[in-house]
Amino acid sequence: MMARRFLLIDRLVPLAMRVREQWESGTLSFPPTDVFNRDWMLKAAMDALEDASLTCCRDNPLYISQTEKWRANVLLESPFQPRFPGDHLADGSFRAGAVIAGFSPEGGPGGSLRLARNCRRFSVILPILFEDPLPGAQPFPWFHPVARAAACMAHTIQVSGLRPDSIPDLHISLLGPEDMPLSKGVRDLVTPEAVHGSISSRVNCYREEGEESADRLYQWLHEIYGPFARRLRIHLQAWPSELNDHMTGKSEKLLWFYEGCLFFNSPDGSRPARAFPANPRGMPRTNGLS
């Protein structure tokens, strides 16, 4: 019988308990957010999802089958690459919180993602805690992260030598606070039509300046992004629901760590220590690192 894998959350929680303990006593030598942050939260959640105890269905963008892998902090190449130094219309590559896919061992420029020829699933997960979930950046404030992720996904499929219709499952998950999926403002911005409109506007920037590159990008928009967009599914998911529903045997630790991420990253400033429990329910406080 194969031994059960020791999950990241099992190693992370004792460290996080010690960090919380030292923070409360005033002896912590670094910011608690070095440990309690969305990046570690996402890595711990994805690691638990990969475990055999997974109860998630294939329609969920967080689903990881035995033929797929996940990676954190994945660089996705942009279709709006610089044409020359200082190109003000260019868009830097996009870094996704996590990606589930069939990965090619050969990467693209700067270590950007390339997909395997037999890739059957391509999911991009964008984690947030308190931040504006859809912040744009100058000079394209309407080109928000979900639109950027969608454009980069379509481009990645193209430069990997694949067709959008060759990958059955295409997903973007915006994984955020419990009330985020109920936000009409967010929902309206991530409809397929709204995302397509944002990307079309981004392409139009080249036409407005009389750039010859516009023809190439319009062709990409219709021949690559269009078929991709018809298959893409965009999901608004809440951390608490996903951690409760699909993490058999690990939800208490994951939810405790999530509480800590909210506690230490709160935009409202510091709160009393009693607002964040010293340890996950059912785990003794003495289980922290010695």
N, C-alpha and C positions, 0 to 999 in steps of 0.2 A: 504494500500500500504506500502510495506516494505521500511524503510528509507535506502538511499544509504550508503554503507559502507564508512567510512572515511579512506582513504588509507594511507599507510606509507609515500609515497612521499609527501602527503599533510602536514604531520607533520614534515617531514625531511627538506623540502625546507626552511621554515622560520628559522629553526636553522642554516642551511647551509648559508643562506643569512647573518645572524648575524656573523657567523664565518668569512665569507669573508670580511665583513665590519670591524671587529676588526683586522683581519690580515692586511688589507690595512692601518689601522690607527696605527698599531704597538702595539695594546693593547691586543692581543690574548695571553692567558696564556698557550696554549698547541698547538702542531703542527696541522695545518689544516687537515693533512692527518688522524688524528683521526676520522674525519667525512667524508672527501672526500676520499674514498677508495673503492676498488673493492667489498669488503664484503657488505658494505651498499648499493652500487650500485646494486648488485645482489639481495639483499633482497627487495629493493624498486621495482625492475623490476618484480620479482616473485610475489610480493604482488599485483602489478597492473595486472599481467597476470591472477591472480585468480579472478579478479573482473568480474562482469557480462558483462562488455563492451568488453571482449575478442573477437578478430576477427581472432584468430590464428586457422589453420586447424590441424586435428589430426596427420597428418604426420610430423608436426613440433615438435621437441623434447621438446619444451617449453610449449606445450599444456597441460592444466590441466582441466580434466573433473570434473563433480560433484561428481564422485566416487573416485577421487584421491586427494591426499594432497601433499604439498611440505614442505620440511624442509631444513634449511640452516646448513652448517658446519656439515655434516653427516659423521660419522665414518664407513668406510667399512673394514671389516675384511679381511686380506690377506690370500691367500692359502699357503704362505711361512712363516708359524708361527715358532717361536723359538722352537727348540727341547730340548734345554738346555740353561742355562745362558751363555751369550756371544756368541751365535750361529752366526758366521759371514756370514752365508748364509741366515739368516732370514730377512724378510722384515716387517717393522712396518706397522700397519694398515694405510689405506689411508683416508685422510679427503677430501671429495668432497665439492665443493662450495655450491651445492644444489642438492637435489634429489626429483624427482616426482615419487610417487609409492603408492601402497597400503601397509601401514605400519602395522606390528604386534605390539601390545602393549608390547610384551616381547622382550627386546633387548638381544644382545649377550654379550660376554666378553667386559668389558670396555665401555659398552653402544653402542656397534656396532650395525649396522642395521640388523633387521630381517624383512622379508616380510610376509604379510598376505597370508593366503591360497588362497584367491580369487584375488590376485594381477594380474592385466592385463596389467600393464604398469610399466616400470622401466627405468627412464631417469636420467642420471648423468650429471650435468652441471659444467663445469670447466671454471671459469671466469679469464680473464687476461686483463691487461692494456698495460704496456710496456714491461713486463718481457718476457724473452725467453719462448715461449709457450710450449716448449718441453724440459725442463731441466732434464737431468738425474742426478743421484747422485752416488758417489762412493760407493761400488766397481762395480756398474752396470750402467755405464753412458748411455747405450743404452736402459735401461728400463725406458722409459719416462712416464709422468703422464697419457697419454691416455692408454698406455699398462697396467700400474698399475691399472687404473680404470677398464679396461675391465677384468683383472684377478680377481680383487676383486668383481666385479659384478657377474661373474660366480660362484665364491666361495660363495657369499652371497645367491644366488639362491639355491645352494646345501645345505648349512647349515640351510636354512629356510625350508628344507624338500620339495622343489619344483623341477620340471624338467624345463630345459631351454625352451622346446617346449610348456610349459603350459602358458607362458607369451607372448602374441602376439607382444607387442611393447617394443623393447629394443633399447635404444638410448644413445649415448654419444654426448654431445655438447661442443665443444671448442668455447667459446664465447669471441671474442677479438676485436681488432681494425679493422677499416674499410678495410684496405688492407690485413689483415691476410688470409682471404679465397682465395686470389689470389696468395699467396706465394706457389710456387712449392715445395720448401723445406719442408714446413709444410705438404702440401697435400701428398707428397710421403711417409712421415713417418706415416701417419694415415690411409693408405689403409688397408683393412682387412688383406691382405697378410703380410704387414709390421708389423702390430700389432701382428699377430699370430707368426711371426718369432721372434719378440722381446720376447714374452712370452715363446716360445719354447727354446730360448737361455737361458732364466732365469732358466727353468727346467733343462737344460743340465748342469748347474753349479753343480748340485748335482751329476750327473753321472761322471763328470770330477774328482770329489774327491772320487769316489768310495762309495758314500753314499747309504745306503739301502733305504733311503727315496725317491730316484729317481724313483723306481718302482711305488710307490704310486702316485707320481706327474705325471708320464707318463700316468698312468691310468686316473687321473683327466684331463689331457690335452686332451685325446682322447674321454673320455666318458662324460665329463662335459663341458669343454671349447669348444670342437669342435662343438657340437650342438648349444651351445650358440652363437659362432662366426658366424654361418650361418644365425642367425636371427638379429645379432647386426648391427645397422646402426650408422655410425660415421659422424657427421656434423661439418662443419666449418661455424660459424655464426658471423656476425658483429654486435656489439652493436648498431650503428646508424640505421641500417636497421631494426633490430628487434624492437627497441624502436619507430621508426616511423610507422612501418606497423601494429603493433598489440596493441598499447596502446591508444585506442580511448579516447580523452579528457585529457590525461595525458602526452602525448609525449613531450610537451614544457617543463614541469617541469623535466621530466626524462632526456631529452637531455641536459638541462642546468646543471643538477647535474653531468651528464657524462662529460660534458665539464670541470667542476670543478675538477673532478677526474683526467682528463688528465693534466689539468693546474698544479695542486699541486703535482702530482706524476711524472712530466716530468723528464726524465734522463738528459735533457739538462740544468737543473737548473732553477733558478727563472726567470720569465719573467715579463714585466710590467703589472700592475694591469688591465690596459685597455684591455689586451688580453683576459680577462675573464669577461663577463658582470656581473653587480652587482645583477641582478635578472632575472628570466625567462621572456621571451617576454610576454608582456601583464599583468605582475604582478608588482604592484608598489613597489618601494624600501622600503617603510615604512611598508611593511607587515612582516618585520623581527621581531624576538622576542624583546620585550621591556625589 
